[in-house]
Amino acid sequence: MDTAIPGSVKSARLPDLHTVIVTDGQQLGMYHLEDVMQAGSSQHVQQLDELQKKLSFDDPINIQFTSVL
């Protein structure tokens, strides 16, 4: 991870994992949540508003795994 470019993670154990977002601290090869939030534009907010109308609270939209390093 220390040499990965954010959004370009490569892992033999997790071949489908490409992006890691952290909520505390800065980690090499990972995005910080605040950076991700700032990257959105008003167009993205509009897209989210439209998408929310199509989704239900019990749809499996976001599944997060956490661990302690």
ABEGO torsion letter per residue (X at the ends): XAABBBGABBBAABAABABBBBABEBBBGBBBAAAAAAABBAAAAAAAAAAAAABBAABBABBBBBBBX
